[in-house]
């Protein structure tokens, strides 16, 4: 069904976001990692 396909796609995209963003988890601008933390907080859980 469309709802099932939607949920599957949503889960897939969330997983791709998490996997792709892992390389940035330690990224800092100057001495601050605030921007990275905000992006992670706004991303999928």
mmJSON file of the N, C-alpha and C atoms, coordinates in Angstrom:
{"data_MODEL":{"atom_site":{
"group_PDB":["ATOM","ATOM","ATOM","ATOM","ATOM","ATOM","ATOM","ATOM","ATOM","ATOM","ATOM","ATOM","ATOM","ATOM","ATOM","ATOM","ATOM","ATOM","ATOM","ATOM","ATOM","ATOM","ATOM","ATOM","ATOM","ATOM","ATOM","ATOM","ATOM","ATOM","ATOM","ATOM","ATOM","ATOM","ATOM","ATOM","ATOM","ATOM","ATOM","ATOM","ATOM","ATOM","ATOM","ATOM","ATOM","ATOM","ATOM","ATOM","ATOM","ATOM","ATOM","ATOM","ATOM","ATOM","ATOM","ATOM","ATOM","ATOM","ATOM","ATOM","ATOM","ATOM","ATOM","ATOM","ATOM","ATOM","ATOM","ATOM","ATOM","ATOM","ATOM","ATOM","ATOM","ATOM","ATOM","ATOM","ATOM","ATOM","ATOM","ATOM","ATOM","ATOM","ATOM","ATOM","ATOM","ATOM","ATOM","ATOM","ATOM","ATOM","ATOM","ATOM","ATOM","ATOM","ATOM","ATOM","ATOM","ATOM","ATOM","ATOM","ATOM","ATOM","ATOM","ATOM","ATOM","ATOM","ATOM","ATOM","ATOM","ATOM","ATOM","ATOM","ATOM","ATOM","ATOM","ATOM","ATOM","ATOM","ATOM","ATOM","ATOM","ATOM","ATOM","ATOM","ATOM","ATOM","ATOM","ATOM","ATOM","ATOM","ATOM","ATOM","ATOM","ATOM","ATOM"],
"id":[1,2,3,4,5,6,7,8,9,10,11,12,13,14,15,16,17,18,19,20,21,22,23,24,25,26,27,28,29,30,31,32,33,34,35,36,37,38,39,40,41,42,43,44,45,46,47,48,49,50,51,52,53,54,55,56,57,58,59,60,61,62,63,64,65,66,67,68,69,70,71,72,73,74,75,76,77,78,79,80,81,82,83,84,85,86,87,88,89,90,91,92,93,94,95,96,97,98,99,100,101,102,103,104,105,106,107,108,109,110,111,112,113,114,115,116,117,118,119,120,121,122,123,124,125,126,127,128,129,130,131,132,133,134,135],
"type_symbol":["N","C","C","N","C","C","N","C","C","N","C","C","N","C","C","N","C","C","N","C","C","N","C","C","N","C","C","N","C","C","N","C","C","N","C","C","N","C","C","N","C","C","N","C","C","N","C","C","N","C","C","N","C","C","N","C","C","N","C","C","N","C","C","N","C","C","N","C","C","N","C","C","N","C","C","N","C","C","N","C","C","N","C","C","N","C","C","N","C","C","N","C","C","N","C","C","N","C","C","N","C","C","N","C","C","N","C","C","N","C","C","N","C","C","N","C","C","N","C","C","N","C","C","N","C","C","N","C","C","N","C","C","N","C","C"],
"label_atom_id":["N","CA","C","N","CA","C","N","CA","C","N","CA","C","N","CA","C","N","CA","C","N","CA","C","N","CA","C","N","CA","C","N","CA","C","N","CA","C","N","CA","C","N","CA","C","N","CA","C","N","CA","C","N","CA","C","N","CA","C","N","CA","C","N","CA","C","N","CA","C","N","CA","C","N","CA","C","N","CA","C","N","CA","C","N","CA","C","N","CA","C","N","CA","C","N","CA","C","N","CA","C","N","CA","C","N","CA","C","N","CA","C","N","CA","C","N","CA","C","N","CA","C","N","CA","C","N","CA","C","N","CA","C","N","CA","C","N","CA","C","N","CA","C","N","CA","C","N","CA","C","N","CA","C","N","CA","C"],
"label_alt_id":[null,null,null,null,null,null,null,null,null,null,null,null,null,null,null,null,null,null,null,null,null,null,null,null,null,null,null,null,null,null,null,null,null,null,null,null,null,null,null,null,null,null,null,null,null,null,null,null,null,null,null,null,null,null,null,null,null,null,null,null,null,null,null,null,null,null,null,null,null,null,null,null,null,null,null,null,null,null,null,null,null,null,null,null,null,null,null,null,null,null,null,null,null,null,null,null,null,null,null,null,null,null,null,null,null,null,null,null,null,null,null,null,null,null,null,null,null,null,null,null,null,null,null,null,null,null,null,null,null,null,null,null,null,null,null],
"label_comp_id":["UNK","UNK","UNK","UNK","UNK","UNK","UNK","UNK","UNK","UNK","UNK","UNK","UNK","UNK","UNK","UNK","UNK","UNK","UNK","UNK","UNK","UNK","UNK","UNK","UNK","UNK","UNK","UNK","UNK","UNK","UNK","UNK","UNK","UNK","UNK","UNK","UNK","UNK","UNK","UNK","UNK","UNK","UNK","UNK","UNK","UNK","UNK","UNK","UNK","UNK","UNK","UNK","UNK","UNK","UNK","UNK","UNK","UNK","UNK","UNK","UNK","UNK","UNK","UNK","UNK","UNK","UNK","UNK","UNK","UNK","UNK","UNK","UNK","UNK","UNK","UNK","UNK","UNK","UNK","UNK","UNK","UNK","UNK","UNK","UNK","UNK","UNK","UNK","UNK","UNK","UNK","UNK","UNK","UNK","UNK","UNK","UNK","UNK","UNK","UNK","UNK","UNK","UNK","UNK","UNK","UNK","UNK","UNK","UNK","UNK","UNK","UNK","UNK","UNK","UNK","UNK","UNK","UNK","UNK","UNK","UNK","UNK","UNK","UNK","UNK","UNK","UNK","UNK","UNK","UNK","UNK","UNK","UNK","UNK","UNK"],
"label_asym_id":["A","A","A","A","A","A","A","A","A","A","A","A","A","A","A","A","A","A","A","A","A","A","A","A","A","A","A","A","A","A","A","A","A","A","A","A","A","A","A","A","A","A","A","A","A","A","A","A","A","A","A","A","A","A","A","A","A","A","A","A","A","A","A","A","A","A","A","A","A","A","A","A","A","A","A","A","A","A","A","A","A","A","A","A","A","A","A","A","A","A","A","A","A","A","A","A","A","A","A","A","A","A","A","A","A","A","A","A","A","A","A","A","A","A","A","A","A","A","A","A","A","A","A","A","A","A","A","A","A","A","A","A","A","A","A"],
"label_entity_id":["1","1","1","1","1","1","1","1","1","1","1","1","1","1","1","1","1","1","1","1","1","1","1","1","1","1","1","1","1","1","1","1","1","1","1","1","1","1","1","1","1","1","1","1","1","1","1","1","1","1","1","1","1","1","1","1","1","1","1","1","1","1","1","1","1","1","1","1","1","1","1","1","1","1","1","1","1","1","1","1","1","1","1","1","1","1","1","1","1","1","1","1","1","1","1","1","1","1","1","1","1","1","1","1","1","1","1","1","1","1","1","1","1","1","1","1","1","1","1","1","1","1","1","1","1","1","1","1","1","1","1","1","1","1","1"],
"label_seq_id":[1,1,1,2,2,2,3,3,3,4,4,4,5,5,5,6,6,6,7,7,7,8,8,8,9,9,9,10,10,10,11,11,11,12,12,12,13,13,13,14,14,14,15,15,15,16,16,16,17,17,17,18,18,18,19,19,19,20,20,20,21,21,21,22,22,22,23,23,23,24,24,24,25,25,25,26,26,26,27,27,27,28,28,28,29,29,29,30,30,30,31,31,31,32,32,32,33,33,33,34,34,34,35,35,35,36,36,36,37,37,37,38,38,38,39,39,39,40,40,40,41,41,41,42,42,42,43,43,43,44,44,44,45,45,45],
"pdbx_PDB_ins_code":[null,null,null,null,null,null,null,null,null,null,null,null,null,null,null,null,null,null,null,null,null,null,null,null,null,null,null,null,null,null,null,null,null,null,null,null,null,null,null,null,null,null,null,null,null,null,null,null,null,null,null,null,null,null,null,null,null,null,null,null,null,null,null,null,null,null,null,null,null,null,null,null,null,null,null,null,null,null,null,null,null,null,null,null,null,null,null,null,null,null,null,null,null,null,null,null,null,null,null,null,null,null,null,null,null,null,null,null,null,null,null,null,null,null,null,null,null,null,null,null,null,null,null,null,null,null,null,null,null,null,null,null,null,null,null],
"Cartn_x":[0.834,0.0,0.872,0.283,1.037,1.592,0.825,1.301,2.512,2.467,3.592,4.827,4.664,5.783,6.348,5.467,5.9,6.764,6.299,7.049,8.393,8.406,9.658,10.642,10.164,11.031,11.52,10.636,11.005,12.11,11.964,12.979,14.301,14.222,15.431,16.167,15.429,16.054,16.64,15.954,16.478,17.783,17.829,19.052,20.185,19.875,20.898,21.437,20.558,20.989,21.95,21.557,22.4,23.758,23.753,25.005,25.891,25.292,26.057,26.602,25.886,26.288,27.3,27.526,28.472,29.848,30.284,31.619,31.738,30.613,30.644,30.417,30.196,29.838,30.926,32.167,33.242,33.673,32.948,33.319,33.076,34.037,33.912,34.251,33.611,33.964,34.652,35.933,36.71,36.775,36.368,36.336,34.929,33.969,32.566,32.029,31.298,30.604,29.092,28.701,27.278,26.468,26.988,26.254,26.015,27.034,26.897,25.84,25.86,24.877,23.46,23.3,21.973,21.468,22.348,21.957,21.553,22.337,22.001,20.679,20.44,19.191,17.986,18.179,17.078,16.849,17.829,17.728,16.84,16.717,15.869,16.403,15.5,15.872,15.961],
"Cartn_y":[-1.191,0.0,1.244,2.365,3.614,4.0,3.76,4.095,3.253,1.99,1.103,1.534,1.838,2.283,3.6,4.48,5.762,5.534,4.702,4.421,3.764,2.839,2.18,3.186,4.066,5.084,6.061,6.437,7.337,6.73,5.466,4.782,4.669,4.387,4.274,5.609,6.693,8.011,8.439,8.129,8.45,7.701,6.451,5.662,6.202,6.618,7.198,8.5,9.336,10.579,10.283,9.359,9.019,8.486,7.58,6.998,8.054,8.904,9.919,10.98,11.289,12.363,11.92,10.613,10.114,10.759,10.998,11.569,12.993,13.646,15.019,15.135,14.043,14.131,14.769,14.695,15.324,16.659,17.168,18.405,19.614,20.518,21.739,22.941,24.044,25.322,26.101,26.311,26.872,25.84,26.225,25.294,24.799,25.163,24.86,23.747,22.842,21.802,22.05,23.268,23.607,23.372,23.8,23.629,22.149,21.331,19.89,19.315,19.723,19.231,19.642,20.863,21.329,20.549,20.272,19.5,18.089,17.464,16.118,16.112,17.135,17.208,17.379,18.057,18.294,17.114,16.245,15.109,14.005,12.938,11.815,11.134,10.604,9.921,8.432],
"Cartn_z":[0.0,0.0,0.0,-0.291,-0.333,1.031,2.09,3.433,3.805,3.447,3.751,2.962,1.699,0.861,1.381,1.821,2.379,3.616,4.534,5.757,5.451,4.504,4.127,3.553,2.701,2.105,3.166,4.069,5.152,6.009,6.369,7.17,6.413,5.132,4.313,4.263,4.016,3.943,5.28,6.365,7.694,7.945,7.567,7.722,6.877,5.663,4.787,5.37,5.916,6.55,7.69,8.561,9.706,9.262,8.301,7.813,7.176,6.371,5.662,6.611,7.668,8.565,9.609,9.76,10.771,10.64,9.409,9.206,9.737,10.004,10.493,11.997,12.696,14.111,14.968,14.57,15.322,14.756,13.771,13.087,13.975,13.974,14.76,13.892,14.201,13.595,14.698,14.542,15.636,16.742,17.923,19.06,19.362,18.513,18.798,17.912,18.52,17.762,17.799,18.146,18.31,17.039,15.888,14.634,14.35,14.525,14.315,15.248,16.5,17.47,17.082,16.568,16.154,14.948,14.011,12.829,13.24,14.098,14.566,15.329,16.129,16.89,15.966,14.847,13.91,12.969,12.863,11.948,12.487,11.73,12.14,13.393,14.171,15.424,15.221],
"occupancy":[1.0,1.0,1.0,1.0,1.0,1.0,1.0,1.0,1.0,1.0,1.0,1.0,1.0,1.0,1.0,1.0,1.0,1.0,1.0,1.0,1.0,1.0,1.0,1.0,1.0,1.0,1.0,1.0,1.0,1.0,1.0,1.0,1.0,1.0,1.0,1.0,1.0,1.0,1.0,1.0,1.0,1.0,1.0,1.0,1.0,1.0,1.0,1.0,1.0,1.0,1.0,1.0,1.0,1.0,1.0,1.0,1.0,1.0,1.0,1.0,1.0,1.0,1.0,1.0,1.0,1.0,1.0,1.0,1.0,1.0,1.0,1.0,1.0,1.0,1.0,1.0,1.0,1.0,1.0,1.0,1.0,1.0,1.0,1.0,1.0,1.0,1.0,1.0,1.0,1.0,1.0,1.0,1.0,1.0,1.0,1.0,1.0,1.0,1.0,1.0,1.0,1.0,1.0,1.0,1.0,1.0,1.0,1.0,1.0,1.0,1.0,1.0,1.0,1.0,1.0,1.0,1.0,1.0,1.0,1.0,1.0,1.0,1.0,1.0,1.0,1.0,1.0,1.0,1.0,1.0,1.0,1.0,1.0,1.0,1.0],
"B_iso_or_equiv":[0.0,0.0,0.0,0.0,0.0,0.0,0.0,0.0,0.0,0.0,0.0,0.0,0.0,0.0,0.0,0.0,0.0,0.0,0.0,0.0,0.0,0.0,0.0,0.0,0.0,0.0,0.0,0.0,0.0,0.0,0.0,0.0,0.0,0.0,0.0,0.0,0.0,0.0,0.0,0.0,0.0,0.0,0.0,0.0,0.0,0.0,0.0,0.0,0.0,0.0,0.0,0.0,0.0,0.0,0.0,0.0,0.0,0.0,0.0,0.0,0.0,0.0,0.0,0.0,0.0,0.0,0.0,0.0,0.0,0.0,0.0,0.0,0.0,0.0,0.0,0.0,0.0,0.0,0.0,0.0,0.0,0.0,0.0,0.0,0.0,0.0,0.0,0.0,0.0,0.0,0.0,0.0,0.0,0.0,0.0,0.0,0.0,0.0,0.0,0.0,0.0,0.0,0.0,0.0,0.0,0.0,0.0,0.0,0.0,0.0,0.0,0.0,0.0,0.0,0.0,0.0,0.0,0.0,0.0,0.0,0.0,0.0,0.0,0.0,0.0,0.0,0.0,0.0,0.0,0.0,0.0,0.0,0.0,0.0,0.0],
"pdbx_formal_charge":[null,null,null,null,null,null,null,null,null,null,null,null,null,null,null,null,null,null,null,null,null,null,null,null,null,null,null,null,null,null,null,null,null,null,null,null,null,null,null,null,null,null,null,null,null,null,null,null,null,null,null,null,null,null,null,null,null,null,null,null,null,null,null,null,null,null,null,null,null,null,null,null,null,null,null,null,null,null,null,null,null,null,null,null,null,null,null,null,null,null,null,null,null,null,null,null,null,null,null,null,null,null,null,null,null,null,null,null,null,null,null,null,null,null,null,null,null,null,null,null,null,null,null,null,null,null,null,null,null,null,null,null,null,null,null],
"auth_seq_id":[1,1,1,2,2,2,3,3,3,4,4,4,5,5,5,6,6,6,7,7,7,8,8,8,9,9,9,10,10,10,11,11,11,12,12,12,13,13,13,14,14,14,15,15,15,16,16,16,17,17,17,18,18,18,19,19,19,20,20,20,21,21,21,22,22,22,23,23,23,24,24,24,25,25,25,26,26,26,27,27,27,28,28,28,29,29,29,30,30,30,31,31,31,32,32,32,33,33,33,34,34,34,35,35,35,36,36,36,37,37,37,38,38,38,39,39,39,40,40,40,41,41,41,42,42,42,43,43,43,44,44,44,45,45,45],
"auth_comp_id":["UNK","UNK","UNK","UNK","UNK","UNK","UNK","UNK","UNK","UNK","UNK","UNK","UNK","UNK","UNK","UNK","UNK","UNK","UNK","UNK","UNK","UNK","UNK","UNK","UNK","UNK","UNK","UNK","UNK","UNK","UNK","UNK","UNK","UNK","UNK","UNK","UNK","UNK","UNK","UNK","UNK","UNK","UNK","UNK","UNK","UNK","UNK","UNK","UNK","UNK","UNK","UNK","UNK","UNK","UNK","UNK","UNK","UNK","UNK","UNK","UNK","UNK","UNK","UNK","UNK","UNK","UNK","UNK","UNK","UNK","UNK","UNK","UNK","UNK","UNK","UNK","UNK","UNK","UNK","UNK","UNK","UNK","UNK","UNK","UNK","UNK","UNK","UNK","UNK","UNK","UNK","UNK","UNK","UNK","UNK","UNK","UNK","UNK","UNK","UNK","UNK","UNK","UNK","UNK","UNK","UNK","UNK","UNK","UNK","UNK","UNK","UNK","UNK","UNK","UNK","UNK","UNK","UNK","UNK","UNK","UNK","UNK","UNK","UNK","UNK","UNK","UNK","UNK","UNK","UNK","UNK","UNK","UNK","UNK","UNK"],
"auth_asym_id":["A","A","A","A","A","A","A","A","A","A","A","A","A","A","A","A","A","A","A","A","A","A","A","A","A","A","A","A","A","A","A","A","A","A","A","A","A","A","A","A","A","A","A","A","A","A","A","A","A","A","A","A","A","A","A","A","A","A","A","A","A","A","A","A","A","A","A","A","A","A","A","A","A","A","A","A","A","A","A","A","A","A","A","A","A","A","A","A","A","A","A","A","A","A","A","A","A","A","A","A","A","A","A","A","A","A","A","A","A","A","A","A","A","A","A","A","A","A","A","A","A","A","A","A","A","A","A","A","A","A","A","A","A","A","A"],
"auth_atom_id":["N","CA","C","N","CA","C","N","CA","C","N","CA","C","N","CA","C","N","CA","C","N","CA","C","N","CA","C","N","CA","C","N","CA","C","N","CA","C","N","CA","C","N","CA","C","N","CA","C","N","CA","C","N","CA","C","N","CA","C","N","CA","C","N","CA","C","N","CA","C","N","CA","C","N","CA","C","N","CA","C","N","CA","C","N","CA","C","N","CA","C","N","CA","C","N","CA","C","N","CA","C","N","CA","C","N","CA","C","N","CA","C","N","CA","C","N","CA","C","N","CA","C","N","CA","C","N","CA","C","N","CA","C","N","CA","C","N","CA","C","N","CA","C","N","CA","C","N","CA","C","N","CA","C","N","CA","C"],
"pdbx_PDB_model_num":[1,1,1,1,1,1,1,1,1,1,1,1,1,1,1,1,1,1,1,1,1,1,1,1,1,1,1,1,1,1,1,1,1,1,1,1,1,1,1,1,1,1,1,1,1,1,1,1,1,1,1,1,1,1,1,1,1,1,1,1,1,1,1,1,1,1,1,1,1,1,1,1,1,1,1,1,1,1,1,1,1,1,1,1,1,1,1,1,1,1,1,1,1,1,1,1,1,1,1,1,1,1,1,1,1,1,1,1,1,1,1,1,1,1,1,1,1,1,1,1,1,1,1,1,1,1,1,1,1,1,1,1,1,1,1]
}}}
